[in-house]
Amino acid sequence: MTLRWKPTPLHGRRGSWFRRHRPQGEMIDLSSDVVTLPTPAMRQAIFRAELGNDASGLDPTVNRLQAMAAERVGKEAALLVASGTMGNLVAALVYCRHGEGFIVGSQAHMNVWEPGIREVAGLKPLAVPNLPDATLDLDSLESQFASGAPDLPPLKMLTLENSHNRCGGVAMTPDVMSGSVQWARRRGLMLHLDGSRVFNTSVALGIGVPELTRAFDSVMFCLSKGLSCPVGSLICGDKQFIQDARRMRTRVGGDMRQAGIIAAAGIVALDQMVDRLHEDHENAKYFAQRIRQLDGLRLAQPTVDTNIVRFHLVDSTMDPAVFVGHLAERGLSVSMDPPPLMRAVMHSGIDRPAVTRAADILEQVLPEELARSDHSTGG
């Protein structure tokens, strides 16, 4: 008997839990761009994908995506991995051995949210302060490097993140990154770019991705954020790097079989979803402008380059978690990263009317929070 998979109807955007707990009306989810859903074209491509065993390099759809990804970022070859975190871990394993170190920004995703590089790979990060423009504080780095501290591990790699999440989606030009790049090259370090949102950077700056990645030995980018795929990331570099990365992917349990069902959506993303990213950037700028008009809120970044807006309450005695909870009750989801900062991320599931409604919710809830604060303090 042949078993055939039969898709079930989609009942709502986020499943049964969401239906039971959501407020009246549809939630406007600005908590992250990882909440994006695959497009109808992606679903059709997944259904029709030609499949094979990717662990043996025999999935034709994966191979097509990898070739396309390498060409789009200006590298020789690429490798599909399950996530951006896995991609960064695999790159680190290629360049570094257990007990060795790498240079990373203190606010970088690789330093804050990817403990596997330390706990699984046994590598030691040398965290360098990020300046407001997301660059590394090279004076601090030089000071740490020149100190000759006995606990300083042998350094093998320097990493940058572009666009930079915790610096408010800052998009760095090659000139801005050049100081860190040159510092690393003078010391013989490998260079890896955490480019999870590098296509956002490219669109924001009007610069081709290969120009942004040219100085780096390897780059990782995500399919599952602004490009709206359900899963997957790519790491790209020269052929030898990808050969080594494939071996490291196996070591961390990253081999997949008929992964063409993932790759098919990625092909659609690179064909159809990059050119629309400017809409997310425009929506972020609009949302930021609405925040500037509210006396009780303040932006936590000097500019809005891409799709991320970070902001905070002016009154430091107010509880941001309570404020975020009341926003959710009215139908707006934002995240805190880190508290007391709040973050709103624009994506393909949010159009301008939804962003306008989100800003309206901020305007409605903020006076109520201010009134509660005044009452609780006897003001």
Summary of the structure (lengths in Angstrom):
residues: 379
radius of gyration: 21.8
end to end distance: 74.4
largest distance: 74.4
contacts: 1294
relative contact order: 0.16
helix: 45%
strand: 16%
